[in-house]
Amino acid sequence: MARATSQKSTLDLAKDYASDRIEERPTPPGVMRWSFILTWFMRVLAILWIMKGLSAWAVILGIWTPIGHFEGRTTGYQATVIYFALIDLIAAVGLWMGSTWGGIMWLLAVMSHLILAAFFPNVVSSGLMTIAFFLTLVVVYLGISWLGAQEK
């Protein structure tokens, strides 16, 4: 008799756990899925940042030299180009994977670029259009991320 009672309580517990389960419901048609949009926005950014990182490597390797050879430039310029050659590609991989650290690395790369462009324009040359483009990307990324977080 004690065994039957313990078995019944085990079944009742299993039913309770089953009713507490969260099930994903399909989204109704016409509703935007912000997490989906965020994933594809991050992938587009990843492609752009791969190109940006590869252009820095082209400067280092001497394939594309906008102003003189890489070895003949100042140490500050060389360090900056190497920094962006690394961080841009790392950020691009993280963005493509859709991971949180990818977005953080991308924000670090963009903010580094903007700060260096503001304080050292001879090292990182950026026009007003480039700065406006980067700031627009940051605002769009933060907005879509916020909407994606509210969706859950």
N, C-alpha and C positions, 0 to 999 in steps of 0.2 A: 504494500500500500504506500509506503514511504517512497518507494522507487517510482511509482506512477505519479505521485505528487511532484517529485523533483523533475520528472520528465515533462509534465504539463507546464511547470514554471519555465523550463528551458524553452519550450515552444512559444510561450507567451513572450519571453524575452526576445526571441527571434522575430516575432511579429512586430514588437515594439521597435526594434532596430530597423526593420524593413520599412516601417512607416516614417522613420526619421530620415531616410535617405533623400538626398537632393537629386532630383532628376532634371536633366537638361531638356527644356522644351524647345521645339522648333520655333524659329522666329517667323512672325507673320510676314507675308510678302509686302514689299514696300518699306519695310523698316530697315534703316541703315545699321549695319554692324560696324561700329567704330573700331573695334579691335582688328577686323579684317582690313579696313582702310588704313589703319596704322601700320599693319604688317607690310602692305604694298607700298606705302609712303616710305617706310624704312628701306625697302628693297631698291626703290628708285634712288634714294639718297646713297645707298651702298654703291650703286653703279657710278654715280657722280664722284663719290669719294675714292673709289678705286682709280678712276681716271686722274683725280687730283694727286693721289699718292704716287701713281706711276709717272706722272709728269715731274714730280720731285726726284724720283729715281733717274729719270732721263737727264735732269740737270746734273746729278751726281756723276753719272756715267759718261757725261759729255755728249750724249746724243742730241740734246736740245739745250743750247746755252744762250739764254737771252742776253746776258751781258758778260762777256769774257768767259774764260775757263773756270771751272769750279775750284781748282787748286789755287788759282791766283786771287781768289776773293778773300775777304776778311774772315777771321775765325768766327765772328758772330754770325755772318751770313751762312757759312758752312754749317754751323751748329743748328741754325734755324731750318735750313733745308733738310738736314738729316732728321731733325725732330719731326717735321711734317711728313717726310717720307715714311717714317715708322708709324706715327700716330694716325695718319690718315688711312693707312691700310688696315691697321688694327681696328679702328672704328668701323671701317667698311665691312670687315668680317663680322663684327658684332651686330651691325645693323642688318646685314643679310640674314643672320640667324634669328633676328627678332628678339634678341635678349636685352635685358635691362642695362647690362654693362656696356652694350654696344651703343645705346642711346647716350649714356653718360660719357663714354669716350668721344663720341661725335660732338656732344656739347662742349667738352673740354677742347677738342680740336678747333671748333668754330670760335669759341671764346678766345683761345690763344691767338688765332689768326687775327681776330678783331682788335685785341689789345696790342699785339705787335704792330699791326697796321696803324694804330693810333699813335703809339709812342715811338716807333722806329720805322717810319715810312721808307727809309732808304734800304732797309733789310727786307721788309715784306711790303711790296707795292700793291696797293689795292685802291681801285677807283671807288667813287661814290656808288656806282651801280653794283659793284661786287659787295660792298658793305651792306647796301640795302637788300640785296639778294640773300645774303647770309642771315641777316636779321629777320627777313620774311620767313625763311626756312625754319628758324628757331621758333618763331611765334606759331607757325602752322604745326610744327612738331609738338610743341607744348599743348596747343589747343586740342589736337587729335588725341594726344595721350590722356588729357583730362577727360575728354568725352568717352574714350575707351574705358577709363577707370569708373566713370559714372554708370556705364552700361552694365557692369557687373554688380 
